[in-house]
Amino acid sequence: GYFLLSRPMTLGVRGLVLDRAANAVFLIRHTYVPGWHLPGGGVERNETFQHALERELGEEGNIELTAPPVLASLHFNRQSSPRDHVALFVAEHFRQSAPKRPDREIAEAGFFPLDGLPGDVTPATARRIEEVTGGKPPSPYW
């Protein structure tokens, strides 16, 4: 059957871009919120999760996927709204056309070694990295 939502669900996507050779992960720092985050954003109308991820990686990191990403986990982001859900993908096959330069949305971006993450990486970002690279079970919450 069909059902109507009284309030629309918000869908988001984040990408854990992992350079295994360098043992590093790509992070961004926004101009409008504190801390370092995984790249990503909202899934637009008529857009798949993978297309949204590809768009966001291009916009936020000049990163192009060279093989499909792997869906790692799904999370309820209750801090954002009572109906916000985020899909986390791991991307290990990619190329970066150029380092990401600062713009009105991204203050800084780059690859960081897993054993040398910035001190102000957000708690959720640190948890997702640990879940993917350290074998910790994924939390249902962002």
N, C-alpha and C positions, 0 to 999 in steps of 0.2 A: 503494500500500500504506500500511498504518498502521505507525507506530513509536512506541515509548514513550521518553520522556526519562528518564534516570536521575535527573536533577535538573530541577525545573521552570525554565523560562525566565522571567526577570523582564522585564516590559514596562513602559516608562514613556513619558510624554508631556511635552513642554515647549511653551510657547507664546511666540512672539516677537510681542508685541502692539505694533504699530507705528502711531504717530500721525504720518502723513506730513505733515500740515499744520504740526505743531509740530516735526517732525523729531526725534521722541522715542520712546523705548522704555520699556515698563513693566518694572520690576525689583522683586524682593522680597529682604528680608534676614530669614532665619529666626532663631528664638531658640536653635536647637540646633546650627547649623553656621556657620562664619564666611563672610563675603563676600556679595556681591549676586548673585542668580541670576535666571534666567527662571522665571516661574511654571510649575508643573506637578507631576506626581507619578505614582504607579503606576496602571496600568490594572487595574481590579478584574475579578473573574470575571463573565462575561456582560455586559461593557461594551465598547463600541467605543472606538477611539482618540479619535474626535471627542467622544463623550459624556464620556470621562474628561477631555479638555481643557476642555470646557464646565463640568464640575463643578469642576475645579481653579481655573479663572479666576474663577468665582463665589466660591469659598471664599477664595481668596488675594488677590482684587483687586476684588470687587464688579463684575466685568466680565461683560457679556452680549454674546455674538456676535450681530451683526445680519445676517451673511452667512457662508456656510461658510468655514472657514479653508483655507489651501493647505498641503498637505504639502510641506515644503521639503527635508527630508533625513532619513535614518535613520543611527543611530550605535550602535556597540558601546561600552558604558561599562565598559571593563575595570577601571577603578579601583573600581567598585562591587562587581562580582562577575564570575565567568567566564562568566556567561550573561545579562547585563543589556543590554537594547537599548532605545534611546530614539528616539521619533519626534518630530521638530521640525516644528511647524506655524507658519505666519505668519498672523496675524490683523490685518487692516487695517480691518475693518468691525465696530465694536463700540460699546457705550455703557457708561459707568461710572455706576452709580446713586449712588454716594457714594465719597469717598476711603476707602481701606482703613485702618481703625484698628488699632492693635496688638492682638494677642490672644496666646494661649499658644503659637501656632506662628509667627506673623508679627510680627517686631519692628518692621519698617518696610516700606513699599511706596510706590511712586510712579513717575511718568514722569520720565525723565532725557533731556536732549538728547543726541543721538548724539555730539556733539563735547564733551560734558561728563559722561561716565559717572563714577560713583564710583571712587575710586582702588583700592578693594578688590573690584571686580567680579572674579568668578572667571575664571581663564584660559579655561575651556570656554565660559562665557557670552560673553566678549569674542570668542572665535573664531566662535561661532554668529552674533553680531551682524555681524561683519565679513563672514562668508560671505553673509549675506542682504543687507546694505546696501552692501557694498563689492565685490561680485562675485567674492570669493575662492572657489575651488572647495571644496565641502564635504569635510571629512575623514570617513573612515569611522569614526573614533573620537571619542567624546565628549570 
